[in-house]
Amino acid sequence: MPSTHPSAEKPDYPVARKGTPADTFFGVEVADPYRWLEDSDSAETRAWIDAENTITFDYLSRIPERAAIKARLTTLWDYERFDTPSREGHWYIFARNSGLQPQAVIYKTTSLSAAPEVLIDPNTLSKDGTVALGAISFTDDGRYMAYSLAASGSDWIEWRVREVATGEDLPDLVKWSKFSGASWREDGSGFFYSRYDEPKGEALQALNKNQKVFFHTLGTTQDDDALVYERPDKPDWGFVAEVTDDGRFLLITQTEGTDNRNRVFVRDLGRPASAIQPFLDAFDASYSVVGNDGETFYVLTNKNAPRFRLVAITRQHPAEDAWKTLVPEAPGQAVLEHAVIVDHRFVTRWMIDAHHTLRLYGLDGHAGAEVALPALGAVAGPTGRRSHKEMFYSFGSFLYPTTVYRYDFATAKSEVFREPALAFDPRGYETVQVFYPSKDGTRIPMFLTCKKGLRRNGANPTLLYGYGGFNIPVMPAFSPAAAGWLELGGIYAVVNLRGGGEYGQAWYDAGRLQHKQNVFDDFIAAAEYLIREKCTSTPKLAIQGASNGGLLVGACLTQRPDLFGAALPSVGVMDMLRFDKFTIGWAWRSDYGEPDKNKADFDTVMAYSPLHTIEPGTTYPATLVTTADHDDRVVPAHSFKFTATLQAAQAGPAPILIRIETKAGHGAGKPTEKIIEERADMFGFLVRELRMTLPAGFGK
C-alpha cells in the first residue's frame, strides 16, 4: 500500500561508516560505531557534514511556503527592543536592537530624557555579525566598562576595557575566560575574573577544569595578572568572584558543575594581607549573598527552606542556629527566586505557578508593598543599587512583548521606560494555564497560547516545548517566532516539567539523576493531554526543545515514536555515556550522574539515552535535528551520532534531517539573520510534515 506521508520518498542519506569502537560498563559492552564523528575537523566528518547539509537544505528549499514564512518572520522580528537598563555612576546604560541588527547595541545617557549615545556596537566587530557581546561590568563611578566578546557562538570570551565618556578602548586584553563575569575594586584599579589555562588541543572540545580567580590591574598585560585563588586539589571547582557594594569584601562563590549547592569564601579587601577564609562552607545548600551591612551578610538560601528564604548571617557566627530569618519561606508553592537591595530595602522576585510577582521588604524583613505587574508573565531584573531611588525591570509574556519599566520608590509607581511596537496584534489570541496529571499523578502546569475561539477538533497544528532540568524554570516570554507560529494557526504549548525550578528544590530533585524519567513522563503526558482534550492529534503534534530540552525531545521520540508527528531537537545531549568527555560536560553530573563510575547511574541513563534507545526497523516521526559547528557547550558530535543512528534505523517514510549551522554555537549571541533563517526552516519543515496550509492572508 503506498504511503500517504508528504515525504513518502525517503531521502538518500549519506553513507556513514560504522566503526568498531565499544566500551564496557559494568560487564555490558556498548558499541559506538559513529565515534569518528566526534572529530568534527576530520576530513571524513567534514564530508559527512557537507553531504547532510546538502540534503537538508535541498529539502527545505523545495518547501513552497518557506519563502512566505521567512518573510513574515523577518517582519515580526523587525521591531525596536530593549534590555533592562542599569545606572552606573552618572550614566544610564541599556541595550537596544533597532530590529534586524545582528547584535544589540549598548547605549549610554546621563538623563532618561536625553538622546542616548552609542557606547559599543558589536555589529562593527565582524562582517557577518558573529562576534557577540557578553557580560559587562562598570566601575562604581561609571568611568570604565569591562566588556567580554565571544566569537561564532563559543563560550570562550575575551575581556577588554573601554572608557565610558570617550568610548575609547584601553590596551587591556584578557583571554581564556569562560563562565565568568568581571567585578571591579571600589577604587577602579582593576577587576577580578575567572579563567582556565589555555587549552592543550582543540579549544572547542577540550575539557575545562581547574578554573582560577585572577585580578587584572588596569593598564597592565594579562601576564601580570595576580592569581587570587585556585584549588588544584579540586579540579571540578568553579569560581565566581564579586566585590560587595561597599567595596570592603571579596566574595568567592564556589560551585561544582551545575549542582545548585555552593560554598562562599570571604576576603577583607581593607586588609591587604588578609587571607581568603571560609564563610558558608558546608556545601549543603544554595547560598547567594544579596548584600551586607559591615560583617552581617544578607543571604538568599534554600537551607532548610526548599523554596528559599532570606536570612542575615554574621561573619563571626555563620552557624545556622545564629541566623536571623528576615523573609521566611512562603507557605504553599511560591518560590523566593531573587532578591536585590535598592533604596535601602529588599526587592524580591517570587515565582508562583511559573509566573512572577515583585514584593518589597524592609532590611529588617518587614513586609512592604507589592509592585503591580500588567498581566500574568515574567520579570527580568530588577536592577538598581542600594542608594538609588529608582529601579528598572522588564516584563513580558507569551502575548505581551517585553516592556521596560522604571519604578519610582518615592511615588511607589511604575512607568513605561521603553515599549516595543511591532507588526503583531495580540488581541486575537489568548494564553491559558492548565494543569494535568503525569504518569504518577503529579500535577503539572502547562501554558497554552492560541487564537481566541479556536475549535478543539483534533486538527490544530501544535508545537509542544519543554526543558525540564538543571533547576531552570521555563517562564512566559514573548518570541517573534512564537507569534509567527500563532499566525500560522498553531497552538503554542509550553510545559513546566519536573527537573526545572518552578516549585523549588523538591521539584528539581524529582526530575534528575534516578528520577530523570519523570521529566519524559511529564512531557509525554502533556502530549497525551493535548490529544485527549482534542487540541490536536498525533499527525498535527510537533515537539521542540534545546540543549537539555534537546535530550528531552530525543528521549521522548525514541520512547513514544507513535505519539508525535514531528520532532525538533536542537543542540541536544544525546549520548548519555560520553556527555562528560568534552568541554564542560562533566559539570552536568548533578542531573545525569556518573554512568562510567556508578552502576545505578549507568542503568538509569541507558534506559533513556536517545542515542542508545534507537531501535532499528522502527517508524520514527519526521525529525529535524539542529546543531552548530562551534557549539562548545554541547559539542555537535551528540547530534551527529544521533542523526546517523536514527537515519540508519528509520523504517518509515518520514525524513530524518540534520541542519548544521556554521560559525555559530550553543545559541547565545547568534545573529538575528541566522535565527530567522533557522526558524523559517523549522516552521517550513513543520508546515510540510504536519500537512499545514497557510491561513488566508498570512503575513498581511
C-alpha positions, -999 to +999 in steps of 0.1 A: +000+000+000+016+033-010+025+058+018+004+089+023+032+107+041+041+140+025+077+128+023+070+093+010+103+092-008+129+087+019+160+109+014+191+093+001+211+098+033+249+099+032+266+066+039+280+069+074+308+044+081+302+021+110+334+016+131+341-009+158+347+012+189+330-002+220+332+004+258+324-019+286+303-006+315+298-030+345+302-060+322+280-046+295+296-039+261+282-008+244+291-003+207+298+033+195+300+028+157+299+065+148+325+077+173+346+090+144+320+118+141+333+132+174+363+146+155+345+175+139+375+187+120+385+154+103+381+152+065+357+123+069+334+142+093+335+174+072+325+154+042+296+139+061+285+174+074+286+188+039+266+159+025+240+161+052+236+198+048+232+194+011+203+170+015+187+191+043+189+225+026+178+210-007+147+195+011+140+228+028+145+249-003+117+229-021+091+238+005+069+263-013+057+280+019+091+287+033+096+320+015+064+334+029+073+321+064+107+337+063+093+370+050+067+371+078+093+362+105+116+389+092+087+414+096+079+402+131+115+404+142+119+439+128+109+459+159+128+480+184+136+461+216+154+469+248+171+452+277+167+463+313+188+494+319+212+499+348+227+530+364+264+531+365+278+563+382+260+592+365+253+571+334+222+551+324+233+521+303+209+499+282+209+476+252+188+483+221+183+464+189+166+485+162+150+454+147+171+433+124+206+442+137+227+411+141+235+421+177+221+446+202+239+479+207+249+492+241+239+529+247+247+555+274+230+586+285+231+609+315+194+615+315+164+594+307+150+623+286+183+629+267+192+613+233+213+582+240+248+577+225+264+545+213+288+531+239+297+499+220+283+484+188+293+448+185+280+448+149+311+467+138+334+440+152+328+414+124+314+415+089+288+388+095+277+397+130+291+366+146+311+384+173+287+389+202+289+410+234+288+390+266+289+402+302+297+438+310+308+454+343+313+490+353+335+508+379+315+523+408+319+558+393+309+546+358+343+557+343+353+523+329+335+493+315+349+459+313+332+440+284+335+405+271+334+393+235+326+358+221+332+347+185+310+324+165+289+314+195+317+300+215+316+301+254+352+314+253+353+351+260+379+378+258+378+408+282+385+444+271+382+477+289+365+509+275+364+544+289+327+552+290+329+590+284+351+588+253+342+554+240+379+546+236+394+512+244+424+508+267+450+483+255+440+458+282+432+423+270+423+392+290+419+358+272+408+322+280+380+333+303+347+313+304+316+313+326+328+344+343+319+380+350+341+409+360+339+426+393+358+459+399+376+470+431+359+501+446+388+523+435+385+512+399+421+500+399+412+467+383+388+438+383+385+402+394+376+375+369+378+337+364+397+318+337+411+285+327+445+276+315+449+279+277+436+246+263+460+219+252+445+207+220+411+215+204+397+246+222+361+237+213+363+202+227+390+200+254+378+195+290+375+226+311+389+220+346+408+239+373+392+273+370+411+301+388+404+336+400+427+364+389+429+401+394+437+423+364+452+456+372+442+483+348+469+493+323+489+460+326+491+429+305+475+396+313+509+381+321+510+404+351+476+394+365+477+383+401+464+348+409+439+353+437+425+318+443+429+283+429+423+248+442+444+224+422+432+197+447+397+203+435+398+204+396+360+204+394+355+235+414+344+267+396+345+302+410+326+335+407+344+365+423+324+395+434+332+427+453+305+438+478+287+471+471+306+488+500+339+477+484+351+460+516+349+423+509+357+400+480+332+371+479+342+340+461+313+317+453+325+281+447+304+257+425+308+222+414+294+219+379+256+226+377+250+214+413+229+241+429+248+238+461+278+261+467+303+274+491+311+311+499+346+323+508+354+359+520+384+381+519+386+415+536+399+439+510+405+466+536+434+445+549+459+439+522+474+409+539+441+392+547+436+356+536+406+341+518+386+324+545+356+300+545+323+316+554+295+293+543+315+261+537+292+231+543+282+226+506+248+216+518+226+242+501+224+272+477+238+304+491+236+338+473+248+369+491+224+398+483+243+425+503+258+433+536+260+458+565+295+455+577+301+419+586+264+410+585+256+394+552+221+391+537+218+357+521+192+340+499+193+303+507+173+271+504+190+256+535+160+240+554+138+260+531+134+242+497+116+272+482+141+297+497+143+323+525+163+354+531+185+354+562+210+376+580+243+358+588+272+374+607+307+365+596+317+358+632+288+334+638+280+317+605+263+286+620+227+282+612+215+284+648+228+321+648+210+331+616+181+356+616+153+349+592+142+381+575+119+368+548+107+333+556+099+306+531+064+312+519+035+288+525+022+269+496+044+265+465+057+301+459+095+303+454+116+332+465+136+333+434+157+365+436+164+395+458+183+428+454+188+458+476+175+491+461+165+522+481+177+505+513+151+478+510+148+443+496+132+439+462+122+403+459+110+383+429+087+354+436+077+326+413+041+313+417+029+286+392+056+296+368+049+334+367+063+363+387+054+388+414+075+416+429+074+424+466+092+449+488+106+443+523+125+464+548+160+454+556+146+442+589+123+419+570+091+440+575+068+433+546+060+462+523+041+468+491+037+445+461+048+460+427+018+458+404+025+439+371+004+443+340-005+407+334+005+371+341+041+369+329+078+370+338+101+397+351+138+403+342+157+422+368+151+444+388+183+464+385+194+491+409+218+498+438+213+504+475+215+542+473+192+545+442+157+559+444+146+541+413+148+507+398+142+492+363+127+459+354+114+442+322+081+424+319+068+401+292+046+371+285+037+350+255+015+378+241+030+408+258+062+419+241+090+427+266+084+462+280+109+480+303+096+498+334+110+524+357+098+521+393+100+553+415+102+545+452+090+579+462+057+575+444+056+537+446+046+537+409+059+521+377+060+539+344+070+526+310+106+534+301+106+517+267+077+499+250+080+480+217+058+485+187+057+455+163+036+441+135+017+417+156-018+422+171-021+400+203-058+409+208-069+379+188-050+354+209-051+342+245-029+324+270-044+300+295-027+279+321-039+243+325-028+216+349-028+179+340-017+146+358+016+130+348+021+092+348+025+091+386-004+115+392+018+146+398+001+178+389+020+195+360+013+231+348+013+240+311+006+273+292-015+271+260-014+301+237-036+301+206-062+321+187-093+330+207-122+307+200-101+280+184-121+249+177-110+218+196-114+193+168-081+175+170-069+192+138-049+221+152-011+220+145+005+222+179+041+229+190+049+215+224+080+229+241+098+218+272+132+218+291+130+201+324+164+203+340+192+220+360+167+238+383+159+262+355+123+274+353+106+280+320+087+313+322+063+331+300+082+351+274+075+368+241+091+355+210+086+367+174+089+331+163+061+320+186+040+349+173+047+336+137+036+301+148+003+315+162-003+334+129+002+301+111-028+288+130-008+268+155-012+262+193+020+270+213+022+248+244+049+253+270+050+228+298+067+232+332+083+198+337+099+184+369+137+189+369+131+227+365+130+252+393+093+261+391+085+248+426+118+247+444+143+220+454+118+191+456+105+198+420+141+199+408+151+167+426+121+149+412+135+153+377+172+145+380+195+115+385+175+084+391+143+104+387+151+117+353+124+095+336+098+117+354+107+145+330+100+124+300+068+110+315+056+146+322+062+156+286+046+125+272+016+131+295+014+167+282+011+154+246-015+129+257-035+156+274-034+178+243-047+149+222-072+138+248-086+173+250-088+174+212-065+204+210-045+184+184-038+149+173-006+129+166-003+138+129-005+175+139+017+175+170+054+186+170+078+187+199+107+211+204+135+216+229+171+227+230+202+215+249+188+196+279+155+201+261+171+185+230+177+155+252+141+157+263+129+156+226+153+129+217+143+106+246+106+111+241+107+105+203+126+072+209+103+062+238+070+071+221+076+074+183+039+067+178+028+098+197+043+127+176+040+139+141+074+157+141+103+165+163+127+194+165+156+185+189+182+213+190+218+211+203+207+182+224+227+160+248+221+127+230+250+104+241+245+099+278+276+077+282+300+103+269+285+136+278+312+143+304+341+137+279+340+172+263+344+208+274+321+215+304+300+183+300+314+168+332+296+196+351+262+181+343+267+152+367+243+169+391+215+160+367+228+130+348+251+112+374+283+094+366+274+064+344+310+053+340+316+051+377+282+042+392+262+012+380+229+027+391+236+058+371+246+036+341+214+017+343+194+049+346+208+067+316+209+036+294+171+034+298+166+069+283+198+079+264+185+090+230+215+075+211+212+042+228+174+037+227+170+040+189+156+007+176+164-004+140+133-011+120+111+014+139+089+040+123+100+074+137+084+108+133+097+134+109+128+148+127+149+179+120+180+180+142+197+213+146+232+220+158+262+242+151+298+236+143+311+260+171+290+246+199+314+241+227+287+237+253+270+206+239+295+195+213+279+188+179+290+151+180+259+144+201+237+155+173+259+139+146+259+105+161+222+106+170+213+116+134+234+089+117+220+063+140+184+074+135+187+076+098+200+040+097+172+028+119+143+046+103+118+022+088+091+047+079+089+073+052+094+104+074+126+123+068+154+124+094+174+155+087+201+175+104+208+212+099+243+221+109+249+259+113+284+273+106+301+300+127+275+295+154+274+279+188+250+268+215+227+297+208+239+327+228+250+356+206+236+341+174+230+369+148+194+379+141+195+368+105+208+333+114+179+330+140+153+339+114+167+315+088+167+287+113+132+293+125+120+296+089+135+262+082+119+247+113+085+261+105+087+252+068+096+217+079+066+216+102+042+230+076+052+202+052+054+174+077+022+183+097+004+190+064-004+226+073-020+251+049-010+287+053-040+307+065-056+331+040-039+365+042-009+351+062+017+377+066-006+406+056 
